[in-house]
Structures are given as C-alpha cells and as structure tokens.
C-alpha cells in the first residue's frame, strides 16, 4: 500500500527516492553457506578461489583463483570470464565473453550459485513501496 509520500512515477521509480539511484548486489550460495556482496559502480568485482577474490569460492581446481568478474556500471551488471579457460554458466548457458546479467539470473561458478539483483538505494528514513 502506498501513501502520498511514497508513490511511483511513470517510469516505475519510487518518488520517495528522487534521485532514483540504483544499487546492485550479488547473493552467493555454496553448500550450506550464503552471503551477499554489494557491487561498486565501475569496479571489477572478482569471483574465484584466490585469497584476494571479492567473492571467494574456495574450491580449487574447479574454481580458478580469478575465475569471473562482475561489473556494475550504475545501470547494468556485466559478467565475464577472468581467465580464458574459466567455466561460467548464466542460466545454464556457458559464458565466454562479456555478457549482460539481469536481476534474478543465476550464475554458476563451479559448485557455487550467484544471483544478481538491482534495487533502489536505501533512503534515510521511512518505508518505500516494493
């Protein structure tokens, strides 16, 4: 239910967040563990088994030290293999080059599942419509 201070404009954006700033994050699941990592605009978030990976999936040799990258442009999320022989699947199809990811798409890196989502940035107080 929306009140007068929380309405959607014609473009679907929440008018209680006038800048309409979007944020993106990836939810990762491996075995019985799940975690969420925020995507930073124009930063190559690394996914892999390496100690310096932003999303660490410590399952070598299935997952390379730097296996995949995710890039949040501020408007869209892109996925690409970080190394030529890295096996990555997006909704069951192999990814071999930079590919756009849409909210809810499932990325498979070895035994791990990752799901990307895009939301409106948090507002200072109050609620907002979904």
GIPEKA-V970579 format. One line per field, one symbol per residue. ss: DSSP state (@ for helix, = for strand, . for the rest). burial: + if it has 24 or more other C-alpha atoms within 12 Angstrom, else -. A space follows every 50 residues. Layout:
# GIPEKA-V970579
ss=???
burial=???
This chain:
# GIPEKA-V970579
ss=.......=.....=.......=========..=======.=..=====.. ....==...........=====....=====......===..==....== =....====..=========..........
burial=-------------++++----++++++++-------++++---++++++- --++++++----++++++++++--++++++++---+++++----+---+- +++-++++++++++++++++-------+--
